[in-house]
Amino acid sequence: MAQRRPSYLRVFLTFARNSLVRDTMFRTNFLLQCISSAGWTLMNVGFYLIVFQHTPLIGPESGWGKYEFFVFLATTWLINSLVQTFFMTNADDYSELIRTGNLDFVLLKPIDTQFLVSFQKMDWSSLSTFTAGVILLVVALWQLTTRPVHPLSISPWMVGLYLFYLCCGVAIFYSLMISLASTSIWLGRNQTLYDFWFYITNFARYPMEIYNRGWGVPLWGFFTFVVPVLVVVNVPARLLAQPLHPQRSLSWQLACFALLATIVSLLASRWVFQRALLSYRSASS
């Protein structure tokens, strides 16, 4: 009799429910984590409000004014919070699965190993940053669409494109994260995932225009075309905020490249994950 294939959606929903129950069992800790994340977002906004008291734009003639940049900042929060909610905890625990030998039991499950490793746990408190991002995005767009000079016009298909490229950004970050986590099989125990993650993704926190001079140019090239973290936030934020600058046509070229980068990143991370598994030696062997 043929074995019934598992429903990935049902497994995902089970993981989500179990993680939520586990988090809410310790309500005080869960609330403190939410408050901590919300406090961090408020301090971030406060910092940039101070910055924009001294300059009208992030970068000369870049088009990233106060509220355009707040769209960019909100997009950063949305993408990072989704990655932290669904993937970061699992990627960080991957080295422990290898060290303790529990990866053996994961490999025995009748389900794709990468899916199981990626979604076992979810950090629901990280969605407080997502909520803050949505609020900041709505406020920034309201200011941009009601300003007296060059009001922003947003169509439904632009919103759809924004959501699509938001998912592309999450996919690129996930691909990078699972690839870094997979190196645990070769390195024995990788305890520096958070450090690598912060160093690499830190370049995605700012508009591309700040890298267009001097030493920024090679950084722009490397983190756009080799490790494509610069397109993660820049593409959806640029499509929605539409900063007023001479190179607006570049947005559509970047959008096409971001789609290609997403596909290549997912395929490359899958190859790295599978290649690393071939090097794994069972704890019982």
PASEBA-1860 file (N, C-alpha, C; in nm, 3 decimals):
! residues 285
1> MAQRRPSY> 0.085/-0.120/0.000/0.000/0.000/0.000/0.088/0.124/0.000 ~ 0.062/0.218/-0.089/0.144/0.337/-0.102/0.128/0.426/0.022 ~ 0.242/0.482/0.066/0.239/0.568/0.182/0.181/0.704/0.145 ~ 0.091/0.754/0.229/0.027/0.883/0.202/0.125/0.996/0.226 ~ 0.134/1.086/0.128/0.225/1.198/0.140/0.170/1.299/0.241 ~ 0.257/1.359/0.323/0.209/1.453/0.424/0.162/1.583/0.361 ~ 0.065/1.646/0.425/0.018/1.777/0.381/0.109/1.883/0.443 ~ 0.186/1.951/0.358/0.280/2.048/0.410/0.210/2.165/0.477
9> LRVFLTFA> 0.096/2.206/0.425/0.021/2.314/0.488/-0.027/2.273/0.626 ~ -0.076/2.149/0.637/-0.124/2.102/0.767/-0.009/2.093/0.867 ~ 0.107/2.046/0.822/0.224/2.038/0.910/0.266/2.179/0.954 ~ 0.267/2.272/0.859/0.305/2.410/0.891/0.209/2.469/0.995 ~ 0.079/2.450/0.976/-0.018/2.504/1.071/-0.004/2.439/1.208 ~ 0.031/2.311/1.211/0.055/2.242/1.338/0.175/2.302/1.410 ~ 0.283/2.325/1.336/0.401/2.390/1.394/0.365/2.528/1.447 ~ 0.287/2.604/1.370/0.249/2.739/1.410/0.167/2.737/1.539
17> RNSLVRDT> 0.071/2.644/1.546/-0.013/2.636/1.665/0.068/2.593/1.787 ~ 0.153/2.493/1.770/0.234/2.446/1.883/0.328/2.555/1.933 ~ 0.386/2.631/1.840/0.478/2.739/1.880/0.404/2.848/1.955 ~ 0.283/2.881/1.908/0.204/2.984/1.976/0.165/2.939/2.116 ~ 0.125/2.813/2.130/0.089/2.760/2.262/0.211/2.762/2.353 ~ 0.326/2.723/2.301/0.448/2.721/2.381/0.487/2.861/2.426 ~ 0.473/2.959/2.336/0.510/3.097/2.372/0.415/3.156/2.476 ~ 0.287/3.129/2.460/0.188/3.190/2.551/0.177/3.116/2.684
25> MFRTNFLL> 0.244/3.003/2.697/0.248/2.937/2.829/0.323/3.023/2.930 ~ 0.417/3.102/2.881/0.492/3.193/2.966/0.456/3.336/2.924 ~ 0.338/3.379/2.967/0.280/3.503/2.916/0.366/3.625/2.949 ~ 0.421/3.629/3.069/0.501/3.746/3.107/0.623/3.760/3.017 ~ 0.691/3.648/2.995/0.808/3.651/2.907/0.769/3.691/2.765 ~ 0.656/3.639/2.718/0.609/3.671/2.584/0.577/3.821/2.572 ~ 0.508/3.876/2.671/0.474/4.018/2.669/0.599/4.105/2.678 ~ 0.695/4.064/2.761/0.819/4.141/2.774/0.897/4.143/2.642
33> QCISSAGW> 0.896/4.030/2.572/0.964/4.026/2.442/0.894/4.118/2.341 ~ 0.761/4.118/2.344/0.686/4.208/2.254/0.714/4.354/2.288 ~ 0.714/4.386/2.417/0.740/4.523/2.460/0.882/4.564/2.423 ~ 0.978/4.472/2.440/1.117/4.501/2.405/1.130/4.532/2.256 ~ 1.064/4.452/2.171/1.069/4.476/2.027/1.003/4.609/1.991 ~ 0.890/4.638/2.055/0.821/4.764/2.028/0.905/4.883/2.073 ~ 0.973/4.869/2.187/1.061/4.976/2.235/1.176/5.002/2.140 ~ 1.230/4.893/2.083/1.340/4.909/1.987/1.293/4.985/1.863
41> TLMNVGFY> 1.173/4.956/1.816/1.122/5.026/1.698/1.098/5.174/1.727 ~ 1.048/5.205/1.846/1.025/5.345/1.881/1.157/5.422/1.888 ~ 1.261/5.359/1.945/1.391/5.425/1.950/1.448/5.445/1.810 ~ 1.422/5.350/1.722/1.468/5.362/1.584/1.403/5.481/1.515 ~ 1.272/5.493/1.531/1.200/5.605/1.470/1.249/5.736/1.530 ~ 1.269/5.738/1.661/1.317/5.859/1.726/1.453/5.902/1.674 ~ 1.541/5.805/1.651/1.674/5.836/1.597/1.663/5.902/1.460 ~ 1.581/5.846/1.372/1.571/5.902/1.238/1.494/6.033/1.235
49> LIVFQHTP> 1.404/6.055/1.330/1.341/6.186/1.341/1.444/6.294/1.373 ~ 1.541/6.257/1.459/1.649/6.350/1.490/1.736/6.374/1.367 ~ 1.765/6.268/1.292/1.847/6.281/1.171/1.782/6.377/1.072 ~ 1.651/6.363/1.053/1.583/6.446/0.954/1.558/6.588/1.002 ~ 1.592/6.618/1.127/1.592/6.757/1.171/1.714/6.831/1.117 ~ 1.815/6.756/1.073/1.941/6.815/1.027/1.962/6.801/0.876 ~ 1.885/6.717/0.810/1.900/6.699/0.665/1.766/6.662/0.604 ~ 1.736/6.713/0.484/1.608/6.680/0.421/1.610/6.547/0.349
57> LIGPESGW> 1.730/6.495/0.314/1.741/6.374/0.234/1.848/6.281/0.291 ~ 1.829/6.150/0.272/1.934/6.052/0.300/2.018/6.040/0.174 ~ 2.125/6.115/0.166/2.206/6.118/0.045/2.166/6.234/-0.043 ~ 2.263/6.308/-0.098/2.230/6.424/-0.182/2.157/6.384/-0.309 ~ 2.045/6.449/-0.336/1.964/6.427/-0.456/1.921/6.282/-0.473 ~ 1.906/6.212/-0.363/1.867/6.071/-0.371/1.717/6.053/-0.384 ~ 1.639/6.151/-0.338/1.493/6.138/-0.339/1.438/6.075/-0.213 ~ 1.526/6.024/-0.126/1.480/5.959/-0.003/1.464/6.064/0.106
65> GKYEFFVF> 1.349/6.131/0.102/1.316/6.226/0.206/1.268/6.156/0.332 ~ 1.212/6.233/0.420/1.172/6.182/0.551/1.073/6.067/0.540 ~ 0.962/6.089/0.472/0.857/5.987/0.469/0.886/5.878/0.366 ~ 0.962/5.911/0.260/1.007/5.805/0.169/1.097/5.707/0.244 ~ 1.184/5.763/0.328/1.273/5.675/0.404/1.196/5.596/0.508 ~ 1.090/5.654/0.564/1.011/5.578/0.660/0.939/5.461/0.593 ~ 0.904/5.475/0.465/0.853/5.359/0.390/0.963/5.253/0.380 ~ 1.084/5.298/0.353/1.199/5.207/0.346/1.220/5.139/0.482
73> LATTWLIN> 1.218/5.217/0.590/1.240/5.162/0.723/1.130/5.062/0.761 ~ 1.005/5.095/0.729/0.894/5.004/0.758/0.909/4.874/0.680 ~ 0.953/4.882/0.555/0.975/4.763/0.474/1.083/4.675/0.536 ~ 1.188/4.739/0.587/1.295/4.664/0.655/1.239/4.587/0.774 ~ 1.156/4.654/0.854/1.097/4.588/0.970/1.007/4.472/0.930 ~ 0.927/4.492/0.827/0.835/4.386/0.784/0.912/4.260/0.743 ~ 1.015/4.279/0.661/1.091/4.164/0.611/1.168/4.097/0.724 ~ 1.237/4.177/0.806/1.317/4.119/0.914/1.230/4.047/1.017
81> SLVQTFFM> 1.113/4.104/1.047/1.027/4.039/1.147/0.974/3.905/1.097 ~ 0.941/3.896/0.968/0.894/3.768/0.912/1.006/3.664/0.914 ~ 1.127/3.707/0.881/1.241/3.614/0.883/1.269/3.567/1.025 ~ 1.266/3.660/1.120/1.292/3.623/1.259/1.181/3.536/1.317 ~ 1.057/3.562/1.276/0.945/3.483/1.328/0.951/3.338/1.281 ~ 0.974/3.317/1.153/0.960/3.183/1.097/1.091/3.106/1.080 ~ 1.205/3.175/1.068/1.327/3.105/1.029/1.445/3.116/1.125 ~ 1.461/3.231/1.190/1.584/3.255/1.265/1.607/3.152/1.376
89> TNADDYSE> 1.504/3.125/1.455/1.518/3.029/1.565/1.556/2.891/1.513 ~ 1.494/2.848/1.405/1.524/2.716/1.349/1.665/2.709/1.292 ~ 1.706/2.815/1.223/1.841/2.815/1.167/1.945/2.813/1.277 ~ 1.919/2.885/1.385/2.014/2.888/1.496/2.020/2.754/1.568 ~ 1.909/2.680/1.570/1.905/2.549/1.638/1.961/2.435/1.552 ~ 1.989/2.464/1.425/2.034/2.357/1.335/2.164/2.295/1.382 ~ 2.256/2.378/1.432/2.383/2.324/1.480/2.363/2.234/1.601 ~ 2.261/2.265/1.684/2.232/2.180/1.799/2.176/2.045/1.756
97> LIRTGNLD> 2.095/2.044/1.651/2.046/1.916/1.599/2.163/1.827/1.556 ~ 2.263/1.889/1.496/2.379/1.811/1.450/2.463/1.766/1.570 ~ 2.487/1.856/1.664/2.573/1.825/1.778/2.514/1.715/1.866 ~ 2.384/1.721/1.888/2.318/1.624/1.976/2.279/1.495/1.905 ~ 2.288/1.492/1.772/2.247/1.374/1.698/2.099/1.369/1.667 ~ 2.023/1.474/1.704/1.879/1.475/1.678/1.846/1.492/1.531 ~ 1.946/1.530/1.451/1.921/1.539/1.307/1.890/1.401/1.249 ~ 1.938/1.295/1.315/1.906/1.159/1.271/1.755/1.137/1.269
105> FVLLKPID> 1.687/1.184/1.374/1.542/1.165/1.382/1.469/1.251/1.279 ~ 1.524/1.369/1.250/1.464/1.455/1.148/1.472/1.388/1.011 ~ 1.586/1.325/0.982/1.605/1.260/0.853/1.512/1.140/0.835 ~ 1.466/1.082/0.945/1.378/0.966/0.937/1.232/1.003/0.910 ~ 1.198/1.131/0.925/1.060/1.174/0.906/1.023/1.167/0.757 ~ 0.898/1.125/0.727/0.854/1.116/0.586/0.813/1.251/0.529 ~ 0.904/1.346/0.539/0.877/1.482/0.491/1.011/1.544/0.454 ~ 1.006/1.644/0.368/1.130/1.707/0.323/1.208/1.762/0.442
113> TQFLVSFQ> 1.336/1.728/0.449/1.419/1.765/0.563/1.434/1.916/0.576 ~ 1.454/1.985/0.465/1.471/2.130/0.471/1.345/2.198/0.522 ~ 1.229/2.152/0.479/1.103/2.208/0.528/1.091/2.186/0.678 ~ 1.124/2.067/0.724/1.110/2.034/0.866/1.206/2.116/0.950 ~ 1.329/2.130/0.902/1.429/2.208/0.976/1.392/2.355/0.980 ~ 1.329/2.405/0.874/1.303/2.548/0.861/1.185/2.597/0.943 ~ 1.086/2.509/0.972/0.961/2.557/1.030/0.923/2.492/1.162 ~ 1.015/2.422/1.228/0.978/2.352/1.351/0.930/2.447/1.461
121> KMDWSSLS> 0.997/2.560/1.474/0.964/2.657/1.578/0.938/2.793/1.516 ~ 0.853/2.871/1.582/0.824/3.006/1.536/0.825/3.101/1.656 ~ 0.886/3.215/1.638/0.896/3.315/1.744/0.790/3.422/1.722 ~ 0.673/3.401/1.781/0.559/3.488/1.754/0.578/3.628/1.812 ~ 0.663/3.644/1.911/0.683/3.777/1.968/0.748/3.872/1.867 ~ 0.819/3.818/1.767/0.883/3.903/1.667/0.780/3.973/1.579 ~ 0.656/3.926/1.579/0.553/3.992/1.497/0.513/4.128/1.553 ~ 0.556/4.160/1.675/0.531/4.295/1.725/0.604/4.398/1.640
129> TFTAGVIL> 0.722/4.362/1.590/0.794/4.450/1.498/0.720/4.462/1.366 ~ 0.657/4.353/1.322/0.577/4.355/1.200/0.460/4.453/1.215 ~ 0.395/4.450/1.330/0.283/4.542/1.356/0.330/4.686/1.353 ~ 0.446/4.712/1.416/0.501/4.847/1.414/0.535/4.890/1.272 ~ 0.585/4.797/1.191/0.617/4.828/1.052/0.494/4.865/0.972 ~ 0.384/4.794/0.994/0.259/4.824/0.923/0.210/4.964/0.960 ~ 0.215/4.995/1.090/0.170/5.128/1.135/0.256/5.238/1.074 ~ 0.388/5.221/1.078/0.478/5.322/1.022/0.456/5.336/0.871
137> LVVALWQL> 0.434/5.224/0.803/0.411/5.227/0.658/0.285/5.305/0.625 ~ 0.177/5.280/0.697/0.050/5.350/0.672/0.066/5.500/0.697 ~ 0.132/5.536/0.807/0.151/5.679/0.838/0.236/5.747/0.730 ~ 0.345/5.682/0.689/0.433/5.741/0.588/0.362/5.757/0.455 ~ 0.287/5.656/0.413/0.215/5.665/0.286/0.105/5.771/0.292 ~ 0.042/5.784/0.406/-0.060/5.888/0.422/0.001/6.027/0.405 ~ 0.118/6.047/0.463/0.187/6.175/0.449/0.229/6.200/0.305 ~ 0.274/6.096/0.236/0.320/6.111/0.098/0.206/6.137/0.001
145> TTRPVHPL> 0.091/6.076/0.026/-0.023/6.091/-0.066/-0.100/6.220/-0.042 ~ -0.082/6.283/0.074/-0.157/6.406/0.105/-0.069/6.530/0.104 ~ 0.057/6.517/0.071/0.144/6.635/0.070/0.103/6.727/-0.046 ~ 0.121/6.858/-0.030/0.075/6.953/-0.134/0.159/6.952/-0.261 ~ 0.289/6.916/-0.250/0.379/6.917/-0.365/0.413/6.773/-0.404 ~ 0.393/6.739/-0.532/0.421/6.604/-0.583/0.359/6.495/-0.495 ~ 0.226/6.497/-0.478/0.164/6.391/-0.396/0.181/6.255/-0.462 ~ 0.200/6.154/-0.378/0.221/6.018/-0.427/0.089/5.955/-0.466
153> SISPWMVG> 0.088/5.890/-0.581/-0.032/5.819/-0.628/-0.005/5.669/-0.623 ~ -0.086/5.597/-0.550/-0.065/5.452/-0.532/-0.182/5.377/-0.591 ~ -0.153/5.286/-0.683/-0.257/5.204/-0.745/-0.256/5.064/-0.682 ~ -0.367/4.991/-0.695/-0.372/4.856/-0.637/-0.262/4.763/-0.689 ~ -0.227/4.776/-0.817/-0.125/4.686/-0.869/0.012/4.719/-0.814 ~ 0.036/4.845/-0.774/0.161/4.881/-0.709/0.167/4.818/-0.570 ~ 0.054/4.816/-0.501/0.049/4.750/-0.371/0.073/4.600/-0.386 ~ 0.014/4.543/-0.492/0.037/4.401/-0.518/0.182/4.371/-0.547
161> LYLFYLCC> 0.246/4.455/-0.627/0.388/4.438/-0.656/0.471/4.452/-0.529 ~ 0.433/4.546/-0.445/0.506/4.566/-0.319/0.500/4.439/-0.234 ~ 0.382/4.381/-0.220/0.368/4.259/-0.140/0.445/4.143/-0.203 ~ 0.442/4.136/-0.336/0.515/4.029/-0.405/0.665/4.040/-0.379 ~ 0.719/4.160/-0.393/0.864/4.177/-0.372/0.901/4.172/-0.224 ~ 0.803/4.197/-0.138/0.825/4.175/0.005/0.852/4.026/0.030 ~ 0.772/3.942/-0.034/0.793/3.797/-0.023/0.926/3.755/-0.087 ~ 0.962/3.820/-0.198/1.091/3.791/-0.260/1.205/3.824/-0.164
169> GVAIFYSL> 1.193/3.937/-0.094/1.295/3.974/0.003/1.308/3.873/0.115 ~ 1.194/3.825/0.165/1.196/3.721/0.269/1.264/3.595/0.216 ~ 1.234/3.560/0.091/1.293/3.439/0.031/1.444/3.451/0.017 ~ 1.493/3.569/-0.022/1.638/3.589/-0.036/1.706/3.581/0.100 ~ 1.648/3.645/0.200/1.705/3.638/0.335/1.702/3.495/0.388 ~ 1.592/3.424/0.363/1.584/3.285/0.406/1.691/3.200/0.338 ~ 1.711/3.221/0.209/1.811/3.145/0.136/1.950/3.166/0.195 ~ 1.980/3.290/0.227/2.109/3.320/0.288/2.121/3.256/0.425
177> MISLASTS> 2.013/3.261/0.502/2.017/3.207/0.638/2.031/3.055/0.639 ~ 1.956/2.984/0.556/1.963/2.838/0.556/2.097/2.792/0.502 ~ 2.156/2.871/0.410/2.289/2.837/0.360/2.393/2.851/0.470 ~ 2.384/2.959/0.548/2.476/2.978/0.660/2.458/2.869/0.764 ~ 2.332/2.833/0.792/2.306/2.729/0.891/2.359/2.593/0.844 ~ 2.352/2.568/0.714/2.397/2.438/0.661/2.547/2.416/0.680 ~ 2.622/2.525/0.693/2.767/2.510/0.713/2.799/2.444/0.846 ~ 2.700/2.433/0.936/2.723/2.366/1.064/2.768/2.222/1.044
185> IWLGRNQT> 2.721/2.158/0.938/2.760/2.019/0.912/2.909/2.011/0.882 ~ 2.963/2.109/0.811/3.104/2.108/0.777/3.191/2.164/0.889 ~ 3.138/2.263/0.963/3.218/2.329/1.066/3.208/2.259/1.201 ~ 3.116/2.165/1.214/3.100/2.096/1.340/2.999/2.163/1.430 ~ 3.021/2.290/1.461/2.925/2.364/1.543/2.936/2.512/1.510 ~ 2.836/2.565/1.446/2.836/2.705/1.404/2.756/2.786/1.504 ~ 2.825/2.861/1.590/2.757/2.942/1.692/2.760/3.090/1.658 ~ 2.801/3.122/1.537/2.815/3.264/1.499/2.714/3.305/1.392
193> LYDFWFYI> 2.603/3.232/1.381/2.504/3.262/1.278/2.450/3.404/1.293 ~ 2.416/3.443/1.415/2.362/3.576/1.436/2.463/3.683/1.396 ~ 2.592/3.661/1.426/2.695/3.759/1.391/2.706/3.774/1.240 ~ 2.717/3.661/1.169/2.726/3.666/1.023/2.601/3.731/0.965 ~ 2.487/3.695/1.020/2.360/3.747/0.969/2.356/3.898/0.984 ~ 2.399/3.949/1.100/2.397/4.094/1.123/2.495/4.164/1.031 ~ 2.615/4.111/1.018/2.716/4.177/0.935/2.671/4.187/0.789 ~ 2.615/4.080/0.736/2.579/4.077/0.594/2.453/4.159/0.567
201> TNFARYPM> 2.350/4.140/0.649/2.223/4.209/0.623/2.227/4.355/0.666 ~ 2.329/4.395/0.738/2.340/4.536/0.778/2.349/4.627/0.656 ~ 2.403/4.575/0.544/2.415/4.655/0.422/2.279/4.679/0.357 ~ 2.178/4.599/0.393/2.046/4.614/0.331/1.959/4.716/0.403 ~ 2.010/4.776/0.509/1.928/4.864/0.592/1.919/5.007/0.540 ~ 1.990/5.036/0.431/1.996/5.174/0.383/1.973/5.176/0.232 ~ 1.925/5.289/0.178/1.905/5.300/0.033/2.034/5.282/-0.045 ~ 2.020/5.232/-0.167/2.137/5.205/-0.252/2.218/5.331/-0.282
209> EIYNRGWG> 2.151/5.445/-0.282/2.218/5.569/-0.323/2.337/5.605/-0.236 ~ 2.342/5.557/-0.113/2.454/5.595/-0.026/2.582/5.522/-0.065 ~ 2.570/5.422/-0.154/2.688/5.345/-0.194/2.744/5.387/-0.330 ~ 2.698/5.500/-0.383/2.734/5.534/-0.522/2.861/5.615/-0.536 ~ 2.941/5.624/-0.431/3.066/5.700/-0.439/3.179/5.626/-0.368 ~ 3.300/5.644/-0.419/3.421/5.595/-0.353/3.417/5.447/-0.324 ~ 3.448/5.412/-0.198/3.454/5.272/-0.157/3.316/5.207/-0.154 ~ 3.212/5.288/-0.161/3.079/5.230/-0.161/3.044/5.156/-0.288
217> VPLWGFFT> 3.111/5.192/-0.400/3.077/5.130/-0.529/3.105/4.980/-0.531 ~ 3.225/4.933/-0.489/3.246/4.787/-0.486/3.153/4.717/-0.387 ~ 3.120/4.783/-0.276/3.024/4.724/-0.182/2.887/4.710/-0.247 ~ 2.847/4.814/-0.321/2.719/4.810/-0.393/2.718/4.694/-0.493 ~ 2.826/4.678/-0.568/2.831/4.570/-0.667/2.827/4.432/-0.603 ~ 2.903/4.414/-0.495/2.910/4.283/-0.432/2.777/4.246/-0.367 ~ 2.717/4.340/-0.294/2.594/4.308/-0.220/2.468/4.329/-0.304 ~ 2.487/4.354/-0.433/2.373/4.354/-0.526/2.377/4.233/-0.616
225> FVVPVLVV> 2.494/4.202/-0.673/2.503/4.099/-0.776/2.564/3.967/-0.727 ~ 2.639/3.968/-0.619/2.698/3.844/-0.567/2.616/3.791/-0.450 ~ 2.603/3.871/-0.347/2.513/3.840/-0.234/2.403/3.946/-0.237 ~ 2.290/3.917/-0.300/2.194/4.024/-0.337/2.108/4.075/-0.223 ~ 2.171/4.118/-0.112/2.092/4.167/0.000/2.043/4.310/-0.021 ~ 2.111/4.386/-0.107/2.068/4.524/-0.129/1.934/4.534/-0.201 ~ 1.897/4.433/-0.278/1.769/4.439/-0.349/1.653/4.398/-0.259 ~ 1.683/4.340/-0.143/1.578/4.286/-0.057/1.480/4.394/-0.014
233> VNVPARLL> 1.531/4.505/0.037/1.446/4.614/0.085/1.432/4.723/-0.020 ~ 1.541/4.750/-0.094/1.540/4.861/-0.188/1.432/4.848/-0.295 ~ 1.412/4.726/-0.347/1.317/4.709/-0.457/1.173/4.735/-0.413 ~ 1.120/4.666/-0.311/0.980/4.695/-0.274/0.961/4.837/-0.223 ~ 1.057/4.888/-0.143/1.042/5.024/-0.090/1.047/5.127/-0.202 ~ 1.134/5.106/-0.301/1.146/5.200/-0.412/1.019/5.199/-0.498 ~ 0.962/5.080/-0.520/0.842/5.071/-0.602/0.723/5.141/-0.537 ~ 0.716/5.135/-0.403/0.600/5.193/-0.335/0.620/5.341/-0.303
241> AQPLHPQR> 0.739/5.377/-0.253/0.763/5.516/-0.213/0.790/5.606/-0.333 ~ 0.843/5.549/-0.443/0.872/5.624/-0.565/0.950/5.753/-0.535 ~ 1.071/5.741/-0.480/1.151/5.861/-0.451/1.180/5.939/-0.578 ~ 1.173/6.070/-0.568/1.192/6.156/-0.685/1.340/6.175/-0.713 ~ 1.392/6.099/-0.807/1.532/6.115/-0.846/1.545/6.084/-0.995 ~ 1.654/6.125/-1.061/1.665/6.111/-1.207/1.668/5.968/-1.258 ~ 1.702/5.872/-1.173/1.720/5.735/-1.220/1.603/5.645/-1.181 ~ 1.480/5.697/-1.192/1.365/5.619/-1.151/1.349/5.491/-1.235
249> SLSWQLAC> 1.391/5.497/-1.363/1.380/5.379/-1.449/1.462/5.263/-1.396 ~ 1.562/5.296/-1.312/1.644/5.191/-1.252/1.560/5.099/-1.163 ~ 1.450/5.150/-1.110/1.364/5.071/-1.022/1.314/4.946/-1.092 ~ 1.272/4.959/-1.219/1.217/4.844/-1.291/1.328/4.745/-1.330 ~ 1.446/4.796/-1.360/1.558/4.706/-1.387/1.594/4.627/-1.262 ~ 1.595/4.696/-1.148/1.623/4.627/-1.022/1.513/4.526/-0.988 ~ 1.389/4.561/-1.021/1.277/4.470/-0.993/1.293/4.340/-1.071 ~ 1.331/4.350/-1.197/1.354/4.230/-1.278/1.471/4.149/-1.224
257> FALLATIV> 1.577/4.219/-1.185/1.692/4.149/-1.129/1.657/4.083/-0.996 ~ 1.574/4.150/-0.914/1.536/4.094/-0.784/1.461/3.963/-0.800 ~ 1.376/3.955/-0.902/1.304/3.831/-0.928/1.401/3.719/-0.965 ~ 1.497/3.751/-1.052/1.599/3.653/-1.089/1.684/3.613/-0.968 ~ 1.720/3.713/-0.886/1.802/3.686/-0.768/1.729/3.596/-0.669 ~ 1.597/3.613/-0.659/1.518/3.529/-0.568/1.521/3.383/-0.612 ~ 1.499/3.361/-0.741/1.499/3.224/-0.794/1.636/3.159/-0.778 ~ 1.740/3.233/-0.815/1.877/3.179/-0.804/1.914/3.152/-0.658
265> SLLASRWV> 1.875/3.242/-0.568/1.907/3.226/-0.426/1.840/3.102/-0.368 ~ 1.713/3.081/-0.402/1.642/2.963/-0.351/1.704/2.834/-0.404 ~ 1.738/2.833/-0.533/1.799/2.714/-0.592/1.937/2.690/-0.533 ~ 2.015/2.797/-0.515/2.150/2.783/-0.460/2.146/2.734/-0.316 ~ 2.053/2.788/-0.236/2.044/2.746/-0.096/1.998/2.600/-0.086 ~ 1.910/2.560/-0.176/1.866/2.420/-0.179/1.984/2.328/-0.211 ~ 2.067/2.371/-0.307/2.184/2.292/-0.344/2.283/2.282/-0.228 ~ 2.306/2.396/-0.159/2.398/2.396/-0.045/2.345/2.306/0.067
273> FQRALLSY> 2.216/2.315/0.094/2.157/2.233/0.200/2.170/2.084/0.169 ~ 2.135/2.046/0.046/2.143/1.905/0.008/2.288/1.858/0.004 ~ 2.378/1.943/-0.043/2.520/1.907/-0.048/2.576/1.887/0.091 ~ 2.534/1.974/0.184/2.581/1.960/0.322/2.528/1.831/0.385 ~ 2.403/1.795/0.356/2.347/1.672/0.412/2.424/1.549/0.365 ~ 2.477/1.553/0.243/2.556/1.440/0.195/2.682/1.419/0.276 ~ 2.729/1.525/0.342/2.849/1.515/0.425/2.818/1.479/0.569 ~ 2.689/1.472/0.602/2.650/1.443/0.742/2.675/1.297/0.774
281> RSASS> 2.728/1.275/0.891/2.751/1.139/0.941/2.664/1.117/1.063 ~ 2.585/1.012/1.059/2.490/0.983/1.168/2.562/0.970/1.300 ~ 2.496/1.016/1.407/2.554/1.006/1.540/2.568/0.860/1.584 ~ 2.490/0.772/1.522/2.496/0.630/1.559/2.601/0.554/1.482 ~ 2.665/0.620/1.384/2.763/0.550/1.301/2.902/0.558/1.361
END
